[in-house]
Amino acid sequence: MKEIVLSGIRSTGHLHLGNYFGALRNFITMQAEHRCYFFIADLHSLTTHPKPDDFHGNVHRVLTEYLAAGLDPEMATIFVQSDIPEVAELYVLLNMIAYKGELERTASFKDKVRKQEDNVNAGLLTYPVLMAADILIHRPAKVPVGKDQEQHLEITRTLARRFNRLYDTDVFPEPTAFNFGSELVKIPGLDGAGKMGKSEGNGIFLADDEKTIHKKVMRAVTDSGPTAPNSEMPDPIKNIFTLLQVVSAPDVVAHFRAAYNNCTIRYGDLKKQLAEDICKVTLPIRARIQEIGADAGYLRKVTQRGAAQARESAQATLKEVRKAVGIREF
Ligand code: TYM
């Protein structure tokens, strides 16, 4: 059965391996089978990056990288969030049923309050509500995302349920966060702690060249090596193995695991292998980034077509939503 599938990525920074393995790769696999919507969350980027001179360039870059990674506008609807004004209207309506307390408890909000204490704007607080509007406006069954978005999806489900109950409707299905491996993935960074991110300076980008990838991987945090057979791995080493597991063949992973367990591992060899296998995934994408990014006519066609398709779906939902809320014409 064809399911509706939706996901998005913020237009801040280059796409990295976390974005690719957390969201994009699932999506690329699903686009041929399902009714897929994939978008660039450019309005969300204003909560942290309010610079008009950078705004369009950021969207251009993320769109180019999406397409280069394999999203196909012939199969999926690919669009830019700010091209769909219906999302802003649904955001207003959902804000009326979202409570300050529940939004303040969101991990991403608390994190941003710490990171940008001089700009704790209302958009940061209601970030999950805008995300819920992005999702619910197309009424998807599945939302392929990484582990870091789990809490936002839970808020989306809560708002869908609450809206249906308060307005006595069944307009919104409850979408589920989705990954093919069933567990949502968290791709770690190269600095030994935390997830790979755009801003943390710990990431490998799809646009990185071979030399940069090798340099970054060789610099990844490790330790002085295992001192006893079968010892527990410390986090930085676990992280390197997590990355190896997503990019390398199972026998390669098994080989290095065995070497760790019998204390013969050489981190230099491990990193060299990891860098080579990352390059196998990303370098073909990098080559397409350069080609697609230069084709302004193609990018215009993709976004115009995507916006028209997404607006059609959004308008159908909004019509039902307005009716449920009690908005009527004279
Ligand atoms: P963003 O732009 O931070 O990340 C986009 C996607 O990449 C995944 N991801 C990761 N997965 C695993 N490991 C990592 N280290 C890692 N880093 C990022 C994210 O889980 C996400 O799937 N709020 C969203 C954008 C958004 C959205 C939406 C997503 C706005 N509206 C509606 C889905 C549906 C965000 O900031 O993702």
Boltz pocket constraint, residues with backbone or C-beta under 6 A from the ligand:
constraints:
  - pocket:
      binder: B
      contacts: [[A, 6], [A, 7], [A, 8], [A, 9], [A, 10], [A, 11], [A, 18], [A, 19], [A, 20], [A, 21], [A, 22], [A, 23], [A, 41], [A, 44], [A, 130], [A, 131], [A, 134], [A, 135], [A, 143], [A, 144], [A, 145], [A, 146], [A, 147], [A, 148], [A, 149], [A, 152], [A, 185], [A, 186], [A, 187], [A, 188], [A, 195], [A, 196], [A, 197]]
      max_distance: 6.0
